[in-house]
Each structure stands twice: as C-alpha cells, then as structure tokens.
C-alpha cells in the first residue's frame, strides 16, 4: 500500500477540499466568461449602430481584392489543351 490507513482519511479530506475549491473557481470563471460574452455582444451591436467598418484594432478593414484576370496566353493554353501536364 502507498500509505498507512491513518493518513488515508486526511488525504481524502484534503483532496475533497481541493476539488471543492477548484469547482468554486471554475464557477467564478464561467460567470466571468458569460459576462464578458454579453459585454462583447453589446459592444459589437453598438459598433454596428455607429457604422463601424474597422477591424478589432480600430483600423479600417481593407477591402477584399478581386483576383486578377487570367492572361490571354493562359486562356489560350487551356482551350487548346497544350498545358495538360503531359
């Protein structure tokens, strides 16, 4: 056995106490997370109402670039099958 029987009840009590404390901390963290999510939702709604188009850092988001059109030569190769990899 790992220890004497005299130590087992006190070790068990210590483990129970530590578990209870961890559960209390987890409940507090869960409550804090819930509050932060609510606050974030409110701030996001306020930003939308204010017309914000910026990123998280406050800078304006850059528009998404359109892909460049394929060159004429690439299109010709595709249509003739010259660039089929063989």
C-alpha positions in Angstrom: 0.0 0.0 0.0 1.0 3.6 -0.6 0.5 4.9 2.9 -0.8 3.9 6.3 -4.5 3.7 6.9 -4.2 6.6 9.4 -3.2 9.0 6.6 -5.9 8.0 4.1 -8.9 9.9 5.7 -6.9 13.1 6.0 -5.6 12.8 2.4 -9.1 12.1 1.2 -10.4 15.2 3.1 -7.6 17.3 1.6 -8.5 16.1 -1.9 -12.2 16.8 -1.4 -11.4 20.3 -0.1 -9.1 21.0 -3.1 -11.8 19.8 -5.5 -14.4 22.0 -3.9 -12.1 25.0 -4.2 -11.4 24.2 -7.8 -15.2 23.9 -8.5 -15.7 27.3 -6.9 -13.0 28.8 -9.1 -14.4 27.2 -12.2 -17.9 28.6 -11.4 -16.4 32.1 -11.0 -14.5 31.8 -14.3 -17.7 30.6 -16.0 -19.6 33.6 -14.7 -16.9 36.0 -15.7 -16.7 34.4 -19.2 -20.5 34.7 -19.5 -20.4 38.4 -18.5 -17.6 39.1 -21.0 -19.5 37.4 -23.8 -22.6 39.6 -23.0 -20.4 42.7 -22.9 -18.8 41.8 -26.2 -22.2 41.3 -27.8 -23.3 44.8 -26.6 -20.1 46.4 -27.8 -20.5 44.7 -31.2 -24.0 46.0 -31.5 -23.0 49.5 -30.6 -20.2 49.4 -33.2 -22.6 48.3 -35.9 -25.1 51.0 -34.9 -22.3 53.6 -35.0 -21.4 52.4 -38.5 -18.0 50.9 -37.7 -16.3 49.2 -40.6 -13.0 48.8 -38.8 -11.2 45.8 -37.6 -10.6 44.9 -34.0 -7.6 47.2 -33.8 -9.7 50.2 -34.9 -8.1 50.4 -38.3 -10.3 50.3 -41.3 -10.7 46.9 -42.8 -9.1 46.6 -46.2 -11.4 45.6 -49.0 -11.1 42.2 -50.4 -9.1 42.3 -53.6 -10.6 40.8 -56.7 -8.4 38.1 -58.4 -6.5 39.3 -61.4 -8.0 38.1 -64.7 -6.1 35.3 -66.3 -3.7 36.3 -69.0 -4.7 35.7 -72.7 -1.8 33.2 -73.1 -3.0 31.1 -70.1 -6.6 31.1 -71.5 -5.3 30.0 -75.0 -3.3 27.2 -73.5 -6.3 25.9 -71.5 -8.6 26.0 -74.6 -6.1 24.2 -76.8 -5.0 21.6 -74.2 -1.3 22.4 -74.7 -0.7 22.7 -71.0 -2.3 19.5 -69.8 0.8 18.4 -67.9 1.9 15.6 -70.3 
